[in-house]
């Protein structure tokens, strides 16, 4: 699912539901990772383990020896030298996407249950322009939970932003315009995130926006942002 949203240079590994837990749930953790789970409940341990097993499988596919994946500044994962990537997990799904830094400057992925956001969350995360577009999209394509999709897109934008800037990006600092593909294409599309604060400098130019893709599949909404070098 995530792989379909990313360019071919990216390696994505994902795990769905109980099948994914059976495949990855007993994967060994490194001692440094185990030390982070001393008080973790079963759900947290399971997701932590599965998503890191996905990440290590992606490392192997890129020809990099598997290594611990530890949280760094603001919880962002620390990747082996020469790689950048992103991880996501929610109920019934875990995924990791990795790429060589020569191929992409940054990327961000996110997955969420395809269900309405809890009451009050949309008002907290959406700009007035985004809220207006949400009303229009919800009327035109009611089969998509656009509020959850907007939230997921903002998460992917932040995950792509942080490695480039080492700075926080508030929900109010990116204006996301979601676009749906034609009705015959199913529930998928693209989005553009206009940065409302100075963007990162990549390839000698300051970026004013990020581009992303989204899909709704298997009871999930997934989004991905990629940032190219030039």
N, C-alpha and C positions, 0 to 999 in steps of 0.2 A: 504493500500500500504506500508506504513512505517513499520507497525507491522510485515509484512512478512519478513523484513530484520533483525528483532531483536529476541533475545531469549525469551522464554516464560515467564521469570520473569519480563520482561518489559511490562508496560501498555502504549499503544499508543492510542491517540484519534486524529482523523483528520477530516477536514471539506473541502469539495470540492465545489467550485464555488458558485453560488447563493443559492443552497440548503444549503450549510454550513452557509452562511450569514443569511438565514432565521432561521436556528436552533440556531445559537450562536451570531448573530450580535447585538441583543438587550440585551445581558447578562449584568448585572450590573457590574460596576467597583468599586473598593475600592477608597476612597478619595485620598490615596497616588498615585494610578495609574492615576486617573483623573488629578492630579496636573502635570503629565508629558505630558498632551495633550492640554495644553492651546492654543498652536499655531498650532496644528496638522491639516492637511488637511483631508478630508473625508476618503481617501484611507488609510492613516496612522492610523486614529482612528479605522476604520473597521478591519484592519489586527491586530492591537494591541488588540482589544477587542476579536476577534474570537480566536486568538491563546491562550490568557489567559483563555478563557472559556474552550478550549480544555485541558489546563493544569489543571484547577480546576476539570474537569470531571475525569482526570487521578488520581488526588489526592484522590478523593472520592472512586474510584475503588480500591485504595491501602489502604483504611480505614483511610485516613488522612483528617482532616477538611480542607475545602478550605481556602486558604490564598492569600494575595496579591503576585503577582510575579513582583518584582522590579528589575531593572538593578543594578548590582553591579560593581565591578572593570572591566574596559574595556567593559562594557555593558552586561557581562555575567549574566544570570538570577540567582537570589538568591532563593534557594529552601528551603522548610521546613526542619527542623532537621530530619535526618534519610533518606532523599531522595536525589537523584541526577537525573539530566535529561537534556533535550535539547528541543529547540523549533525551528521551521522554518516556514517561510511564503513566498509565492511568488504570482504572479497573479493567482487567482483561486484556491489557496490551502493554508491551514494552518494545522500544526500538532504539537503536543507535545508528548514527550515520557518520562516517569518517571519510576524509579526503586528504590528499597530499597538499601541503601549503603552496606548492608551486602551481596547483591547478585551481584553487579557490582561495580567496582571502579569508572568507568566513562563511559559516552556514548556521542555520537554526531550524530545529524541527519541534513540533508539538502535536500531541494527540489528546483528545478529550472525548468523553462520552457524548454521543449525539443526542443531547437532551437540552431543554431550556436551562439557562443559568438560574441559580437561586434568586429569589426576589431581591431586588435592590442592587444586584451586582452590575447589571448593564448600566444603570444610572451612574455608578461609581467609576466605570472604566471608559464609557463612551463620551466623546466630544459631541457638542450639539450637531455638527455636520454629520458625524457618524450615526447619531441617533435618528436623524432625518432619513438618511439613506437606509437604515435598518427598517424603518416603517415601510418604505417603498419596496424593498426587497422581500420583506415578509408578506406583503400583499401579492407580489408577483409570483413568488415561489415559496408557498407556505410549507412545502415538504422539507425545507431546510431550516434548521434552527440557527438563524443568522446571528443571534446574540452570542451563542456558544462559539460560532465560527469567528466572530470578531475577537473574542477573548483569546482564542487559540492563535490567531494571526498576530496579536500583540505579544503573546509569549514567544513566538518564533522570531519576531522582529527583535525583541530584547536579547534573545540568545545569540543572534547574529551580530548585534550591536556591541555587546559587552567585550568580547575578545579584541575588538578593534579600538575601543576607547578606554576600557577599564573604568567606565563611569556608569552610574545608574541612569536608566531611561524610564521616566514615569509614563503611565498609561496616557496622560494628557499631552505627551511630547511627540507623539506620532499620530498622524491622521490617516486612517486606513480606509481605502476605497476598494470594496469587494466587487468583483465582477463574475457573473455566472456564465458558463459556456451555454451554448444553445440547448434547448430542451431535449434534443435527440442525443446529446452527449452525456446525459446523466447528471448527477449532482457533483459538479466539479467546476473549477474556474481558476481565476488569477486574482491577485490583489497588488495594489501599490501602497506603500507606506511613505507618506510625505513627512520628513523629519522636521519638527518645529523648533529644534535646537540645532546648533552647528553639528553637522555630521562628521564622520571620520574621514580622514584623508587616506585614500587608497589609490595607488598608482599615480601619485602626484596631483590628484584632484580631490576636492572636497565633495562628498556625496550629499545630495539633497533628498534622496529617497532610496528605499529598498524595494525590490520586486519579489513576489512570492506566488506560490500556487497552493491550491486547496482541493480536497476531495472529501466526500462523505461516503463511507463504505463500511459494511459489517458492524453497524451500530456505533461507529466512531466518526469523528471529524478529525482530519489531519491537515496540518499546514507545514509549509517549508519555505524558507528564505535562503537564497544563495547570493553571495557578494563576490563578484569577479574582480580580478586585478585591474583590468583596464576597460 
